[in-house]
Amino acid sequence: MAPKEVLDLHICIIGAGMGGLATALALAKQGFRHIEVFESASTLGFVGAGIQLAPNMARILDKLGAWSDIEREAVDLKDTSIRRTRLSIIAAQTTTDNQTEGSTDQELGHVDLQYIRATYDYPHMVGHRSSLAGSIYNACKREKAVNFIFATEASDMKSFGPNPSFTALPRKSGGEPYPVTCDVLFAADGVKSLVRDQMLRLHNVSAKIVDTGQAAYRIMLRREDMANDPELLELIDRESVTRWIGEKRHIIAYPVSNKTIYNMSTVQPDLHFAAAPSATYTTKGSKPQMMEVFGDFCPKVRRMLDLVPDGEVCEWKLRVHEPLPFWVVQQTALVGDACHPTLPHLAQGAAQAIEDGAVIAVVLAKLPEVSPEAINKALRVYETVRMARAYTLVELAAASGRAMHLGEGAAKEERDRQFAALKGGKGPVPDKWADADVQRMIYGQDVMKIAEEEFETIYAKL
Ligand SMILES: Cc1cc2nc3c(=O)[nH]c(=O)nc-3n(C[C@H](O)[C@H](O)[C@H](O)COP(=O)(O)OP(=O)(O)OC[C@H]3O[C@@H](n4cnc5c(N)ncnc54)[C@H](O)[C@@H]3O)c2cc1C
């Protein structure tokens, strides 16, 4: 355990998303005693959506004592099935029945995922976001060191160090703004990060939010609504991730919450946010429009989309950010989507935010002394351990999206050949999260161990 004066550092965290929660819990587990988390929402504000729980996330949460509750409700994946929505040229040549374009639910590729638990010590599971965030939050609440300040927005960064400070704005009426000063500040304030913007401005860096041109519908179907349709029941009963892919669009779906809910997340060209102000990230979608966008997907998919009640279609803008040249200024560091937002195609955004929090706690606990210089160097060890890995995965997620969204042509034929070759044995999987080499790179790395082992060498060089 770190010396007393290190553990007495006053640490503030802005944002109680996956990154902020994991950072707070990891710090408390390392023995830090004064951790304050400022969250602008009045509660955790759970998004009704599923989330993939990859082994690299599970390994960390298990070390932090938050995994068993999540695992209890999550679904342990056996496999993934990638399905085409239209007959491709190859399929059309080999298909004997009279399927028309758009009617097919034919399997393009199939990948077994059961080897993952034996290889990486943790399974690849899928769960509900509220279960993931709620379990980390509950674990934080069991730690006396962590204090949550909800309904309070951090605004107006006054200083990034040596004593970072900002103004806290309570949202309740009559709440007076007050200054907050700490020894170390973590900005886990999401893709729209105010702290990042102010940091970049200070250094005349103009890295921008990138419009991906993609948007997503996030849908949760109740088991009872699928109960009268044997084909849909079969989907919710399988421990499987199914991905239906088509030109510029796909749908990923899996059961969560002990198979009581079927989670669907779509990706389609962004037609509705393009004209909206950049602050807009979610909007109420139109069901007829959703049905039209996926009008050429197979009937099974369309029946599921049709189960979404009118008025309950929610569309998300998918935005990312240009890579940043740094994540740390003085005694302030960025965490999670604030510094490496990603497209969801690799299912690693939250996992990477959790890796950030775990590494932060390891490096701060290794501080050899309490001084602004030492804190800054420890934060830069965090940046060194994390930055290249996080940005590699951001790029890989974008590449996977490009491969899945191919239109007719040679590139798509090659992709479909790769999918088809999986039936005969091993080979590259164009849907990258299911690729064994990608999984080795992502799941096989224990970032806490790396931070432990490499801290002194990196620290000495800074
Ligand atoms: C469609 C979709 C599917 C996804 N699927 C997966 C998946 O399967 N697996 C996975 O690992 N990841 C997935 N992700 C990514 C993942 O959801 C995000 O990467 C992750 O939630 C980021 O966490 P964060 O804590 O960095 O940011 P956020 O979750 O955005 O949290 C930021 C928090 O900060 C608060 N905040 C912001 N500004 C302030 C302020 N000024 N003061 C106080 N509080 C503030 C916000 O209210 C929020 O609570 C998916 C994303 C999308 C869009």
The ligand as an SDF file (V2000), in Angstrom:
LIG
                    3D

 53 58  0  0  0  0  0  0  0  0999 V2000
  -24.5580    2.2240  -29.5160 C   0  0  0  0  0  0  0  0  0  0  0  0
  -23.4130    2.0420  -28.5460 C   0  0  0  0  0  0  0  0  0  0  0  0
  -23.0690    0.7510  -28.1290 C   0  0  0  0  0  0  0  0  0  0  0  0
  -21.9790    0.5540  -27.2620 C   0  0  0  0  0  0  0  0  0  0  0  0
  -21.6620   -0.7270  -26.8840 N   0  0  0  0  0  0  0  0  0  0  0  0
  -20.5930   -0.9320  -26.0530 C   0  0  0  0  0  0  0  0  0  0  0  0
  -20.2480   -2.2600  -25.6250 C   0  0  0  0  0  0  0  0  0  0  0  0
  -20.9090   -3.2440  -25.9890 O   0  0  0  0  0  0  0  0  0  0  0  0
  -19.1530   -2.4200  -24.8060 N   0  0  0  0  0  0  0  0  0  0  0  0
  -18.4110   -1.3410  -24.3670 C   0  0  0  0  0  0  0  0  0  0  0  0
  -17.4160   -1.5440  -23.6250 O   0  0  0  0  0  0  0  0  0  0  0  0
  -18.7240   -0.0720  -24.7600 N   0  0  0  0  0  0  0  0  0  0  0  0
  -19.7950    0.1610  -25.5750 C   0  0  0  0  0  0  0  0  0  0  0  0
  -20.1270    1.4360  -25.9480 N   0  0  0  0  0  0  0  0  0  0  0  0
  -19.2920    2.5700  -25.5080 C   0  0  0  0  0  0  0  0  0  0  0  0
  -19.5360    2.9930  -24.0930 C   0  0  0  0  0  0  0  0  0  0  0  0
  -20.9050    3.1740  -23.8320 O   0  0  0  0  0  0  0  0  0  0  0  0
  -18.8000    4.3130  -23.7930 C   0  0  0  0  0  0  0  0  0  0  0  0
  -17.5040    4.2740  -24.3430 O   0  0  0  0  0  0  0  0  0  0  0  0
  -18.6710    4.4980  -22.2920 C   0  0  0  0  0  0  0  0  0  0  0  0
  -19.9520    4.5030  -21.6940 O   0  0  0  0  0  0  0  0  0  0  0  0
  -17.9250    5.8100  -21.9640 C   0  0  0  0  0  0  0  0  0  0  0  0
  -17.9060    6.0170  -20.5740 O   0  0  0  0  0  0  0  0  0  0  0  0
  -17.4000    7.4100  -19.9900 P   0  0  0  0  0  0  0  0  0  0  0  0
  -17.5180    7.2680  -18.5100 O   0  0  0  0  0  0  0  0  0  0  0  0
  -16.0840    7.7570  -20.5410 O   0  0  0  0  0  0  0  0  0  0  0  0
  -18.4020    8.5050  -20.5460 O   0  0  0  0  0  0  0  0  0  0  0  0
  -19.9630    8.6700  -20.2990 P   0  0  0  0  0  0  0  0  0  0  0  0
  -20.6180    7.3710  -20.1350 O   0  0  0  0  0  0  0  0  0  0  0  0
  -20.4390    9.5850  -21.3720 O   0  0  0  0  0  0  0  0  0  0  0  0
  -20.0550    9.4020  -18.8870 O   0  0  0  0  0  0  0  0  0  0  0  0
  -19.7710   10.7540  -18.7200 C   0  0  0  0  0  0  0  0  0  0  0  0
  -20.5060   11.2280  -17.4750 C   0  0  0  0  0  0  0  0  0  0  0  0
  -20.0740   12.5400  -17.1590 O   0  0  0  0  0  0  0  0  0  0  0  0
  -21.2000   13.3390  -16.8280 C   0  0  0  0  0  0  0  0  0  0  0  0
  -20.8020   14.7220  -17.1210 N   0  0  0  0  0  0  0  0  0  0  0  0
  -20.5310   15.2530  -18.3320 C   0  0  0  0  0  0  0  0  0  0  0  0
  -20.1540   16.5380  -18.2080 N   0  0  0  0  0  0  0  0  0  0  0  0
  -20.1790   16.8210  -16.8740 C   0  0  0  0  0  0  0  0  0  0  0  0
  -19.8930   17.9910  -16.1230 C   0  0  0  0  0  0  0  0  0  0  0  0
  -19.4820   19.1170  -16.7020 N   0  0  0  0  0  0  0  0  0  0  0  0
  -20.0430   17.9520  -14.7780 N   0  0  0  0  0  0  0  0  0  0  0  0
  -20.4420   16.7920  -14.1480 C   0  0  0  0  0  0  0  0  0  0  0  0
  -20.7310   15.6520  -14.8340 N   0  0  0  0  0  0  0  0  0  0  0  0
  -20.5980   15.6670  -16.1730 C   0  0  0  0  0  0  0  0  0  0  0  0
  -22.3100   12.8010  -17.7040 C   0  0  0  0  0  0  0  0  0  0  0  0
  -23.5870   13.1250  -17.1670 O   0  0  0  0  0  0  0  0  0  0  0  0
  -22.0080   11.3070  -17.6780 C   0  0  0  0  0  0  0  0  0  0  0  0
  -22.6550   10.6680  -16.5890 O   0  0  0  0  0  0  0  0  0  0  0  0
  -21.2190    1.6680  -26.8130 C   0  0  0  0  0  0  0  0  0  0  0  0
  -21.5670    2.9650  -27.2080 C   0  0  0  0  0  0  0  0  0  0  0  0
  -22.6600    3.1570  -28.0650 C   0  0  0  0  0  0  0  0  0  0  0  0
  -23.0100    4.5550  -28.4870 C   0  0  0  0  0  0  0  0  0  0  0  0
  1  2  1  0
  2  3  1  0
  2 52  2  0
  3  4  2  0
  4  5  1  0
  4 50  1  0
  5  6  2  0
  6  7  1  0
  6 13  1  0
  7  8  2  0
  7  9  1  0
  9 10  1  0
 10 11  2  0
 10 12  1  0
 12 13  2  0
 13 14  1  0
 14 15  1  0
 14 50  1  0
 15 16  1  0
 16 17  1  0
 16 18  1  0
 18 19  1  0
 18 20  1  0
 20 21  1  0
 20 22  1  0
 22 23  1  0
 23 24  1  0
 24 25  2  0
 24 26  1  0
 24 27  1  0
 27 28  1  0
 28 29  2  0
 28 30  1  0
 28 31  1  0
 31 32  1  0
 32 33  1  0
 33 34  1  0
 33 48  1  0
 34 35  1  0
 35 36  1  0
 35 46  1  0
 36 37  1  0
 36 45  1  0
 37 38  2  0
 38 39  1  0
 39 40  1  0
 39 45  2  0
 40 41  1  0
 40 42  2  0
 42 43  1  0
 43 44  2  0
 44 45  1  0
 46 47  1  0
 46 48  1  0
 48 49  1  0
 50 51  2  0
 51 52  1  0
 52 53  1  0
M  END
$$$$
